[in-house]
Amino acid sequence: MRLRHSLVDPMKPIKKTLPQLLQLCLDKKLCFASYREPGCDIVTLAQDGGEPLRLSVDHEISEQRGFAIAPFVESDSCRPILISPDLISVGDAPDESLFARLEQFGGNSLNGCGDIGETYQCDHAEYLQEVDSLVTAIEAGRFAKAVLSRVEIIRDDIREKVVATYIRMCARYPHSLVYIFQADGHLWLGATPEILASVGQGKLQTIALAATRKNTPENQKFSAWSEKERQEQQYVTDYINDLLISFDLKSVKRGLPYPRQAGNMLHLCTEFSCDSHEIGGKLSPLLQALHPTPAVCGMPKEAARTFLHGLEKHDRQYYSGFLGPVNISPEQISLYVNLRCMQVCRGYAQVYVGGGITSDSVAEDEWTETVLKTKTILSALDN
Ligand SMILES: C=C(O[C@H]1C=CC=C(C(=O)O)[C@@H]1O)C(=O)O
């Protein structure tokens, strides 16, 4: 009897894949990030050495190169950091040689999912009460809008599912920045639709994004959106508009609001752009003034921030901070607000969601909206 030739040539090494590259970065406890911007290839970058660069106010972001991550509020366990690109892989078929190089890279036992201790998870009834106390404060004239957030804890060890979830999210959310990063004791992944600031091809761009509906053909028409929803987004538009004027940017162009897709949802969006030369190569002062916008904090900013600080019992950490690639492609910066995201820890994971509250908010509807937002991550986690 003659044996048939095997279809696999035993002498030819089997090509390794992007999921294997990402798993190697996780297992070696490297500082790394992988991301996919709308319409672009997946980019993976890894750093040789276990600690990311800590960013401070002295670092002008446009002079850096790497994947930048900034928290909502800086703390000892959550700092603004930059992962350096000692190795870059573009696309989903990484070159074989990258695996050998990665094997030589040094990681850090502190990287990867730490056990930071579960964050406070407020339940349905408590969330409704928090919305009501915000509405009361708004009616008393303390501020006009505040963005309340909460955490949903998954009591399961999902570390083995992280890479597959990220790959699924890349396929499912073509309109979002999809990312995974591991650094400084943190492991996060997310799919965010909100550009905070992007610079490239001579343009600076940002958007005012707020108000949420399910993605249906009817909701894709601006006319379907209520006065409450339009007002909720208008606060963000006015804030960004005034801020760009205060920076004396003369070439600012502003579009009309339209419903913009974000996974299974739509948000109202107004696009802003101006000539990037007007900021004279200095993006950091603008970022510091811009962030957090009323899409994640409130209006006026300080009054809302102070009230939220007293109300929310969890630490937002990197949720509603911002992150993205800085000069990975030359002179191209894309920073997104960190929404629709999950922090992976040893034995559990935490999904962060929030929503804008105004005087017309109905507490139960606000809860339902946050449940919808958790689905961005949870549906990709399951299958
Ligand atoms: C704060 C979040 O979303 C913001 C962005 C778009 C729509 C929002 C809203 O409808 O409230 C939020 O302002 C979040 O997803 O956690």
The ligand as an ORCA input file, in Angstrom:
! r2SCAN-3c Opt
* xyz 0 1
  C     -20.008     58.208     28.440
  C     -20.247     57.390     27.424
  O     -20.670     57.806     26.194
  C     -20.642     59.190     25.844
  C     -20.483     59.285     24.374
  C     -21.567     59.188     23.540
  C     -22.863     59.240     24.086
  C     -23.062     59.503     25.393
  C     -24.437     59.576     25.980
  O     -25.410     59.320     25.256
  O     -24.600     59.855     27.153
  C     -21.940     59.826     26.302
  O     -21.804     61.214     26.329
  C     -20.055     55.946     27.562
  O     -20.222     55.226     26.572
  O     -19.695     55.472     28.659
*
